[in-house]
Amino acid sequence: MKIFNLLLAVIFLLFAAVQLNDSPDDIMFWVVVYAGVGIISAFAAFNKYNMWAILLGLAVVVFEMFRKFPTFAIWISDGMPSIVGEMQASSPYVELAREYLGLCLCLAVLIFQYVRFAKLRRQEAPFVE
């Protein structure tokens, strides 16, 4: 699990680095979100978990997913045209669909880290009647 968490950490920190060339209004949010998931994964590699950081990350990601869902739904209703053909978004929903899928990745990793944290915590202090 250590190698998997370190791999997640590297991937998400690289995602954060790639965001540095994004539009100025998006840079801060995406760098913080991706770097946060990367840092949480890096600490998880050494069984160091911060429940509050994970829960804060989950709250931010879920909130953004709710905000972006209407545009994501438009992309789906349009037949899910390709969003990977070129870096420049050719229609308004391409960028938001990409962002929504990035949030889905973050959500999956944060849920994974929370479940691992809960499992380790249960093993350390099992419920005693």
Steps between C-alpha positions, in 0.01 A plus 500: 500500500795729562606495135141557382461803729836640392396455137175686571698774672734545203213496249295761685799723568576485126136589432548802727817602316326478161231737626755779535455587132118518529298820490573731797153464653530119514860456611463533876201270539637215290854519635368488857255216430744280307791574732278434801402157368865433419616597848226294666611201291866560584426498871278194457797314354651515849168430679468862608143612454328825588127439505422873491711558191328211324154623602581856394621370164184295459281801585677727251493240222134408551401869514679570171348190342152627584587839351632352177246220457252695279769565239623141528141383441484713182819332376343158567171596331694618193632146457830549688705645212876465531661721763855382435553601137672830567609697803301809402136455594292533184165521682405636840435163659825331397708668770232446764459134402876453540490673837208286612688182411803632690275550801377141460861379520558709811180369657597139431843543658366686802234235562770233466718680756209545740408132480864400560516739796178359650621144449835567670327680785266205555797264512679716756203540735238232442162548659485335840169416664 
